């Protein structure tokens, strides 16, 4: 009962926002790639957990999220369960009573771990310099790599775009980003004294819009003029953002549009909401 109560909000969210997931096949490929040589040890751990009556709830807690996020959400949402199953796999190997058989499995586990590290280190560990990520194609293979490069540059670009607006346009202007990464980047790398309020309608950031906000204009990041024509009396494309080293990050080529608002932003905020 308690387990159901804990996971129910997550289940409701992912069922209602399935478009935020990677899809069954990509999720399955991701799991296979990230475990690959360790799959036998991981499966042995799961079997061991289910065979032990006292540990069976842990086995269910490890397997259920993984199966669930294969179909909705993203497989790495359940990555926290993998070390548990691997650890139990090691326990199972250590419990083998025949010494020679146990030693053979222990050697196999060590070899599998070494092969996993050597084969997939570049794909899974942040050891590649940012200026080589694109040239090696890693930004197409691991979304965490492509999304971790260039945020300081993006923040300075948005800051510069806002600063270059005519004084008359800057007055009453806020910054709205379709993706929540830009407000975070500006919070860390931007000059808070010169920047206006920066908000995003994505995920939980949507709830942070001040109730007393007054704005007449919006510098809208990740929005084409056509995307926001419904809420703007005029919408002008200012420029596109770039991510350094050609990395295919979230903000590579992102449009920046200057919008003269038709109505208070609080009235349009619900329609901008993005939970993907």
WOWOBEL-V173402 format. One line per field, one symbol per residue. psi: psi as a letter, one per 20 degrees, with the letter a starting at -180 (. if undefined). A space follows every 50 residues. Layout:
psi: ???
This chain:
psi: ghghhhighgggghhilhiiriqgghggggggghgeijgggghhgggggh hohhihhhgghhhghgggihhqbqhihjhiighghgghghgggiiphogh gggghgghgggggggggggjghhhqmipqhiigghijhiihohhghjjpj hgggghgggggghiqqhhhhpjprppphqihghgghhgirohhiqapprq jpcihhijpphjppqhrpoopkpqhhhjhhjphqpppgaqqqpqjjpmrh jojpqppppophrphhhihhhipok.
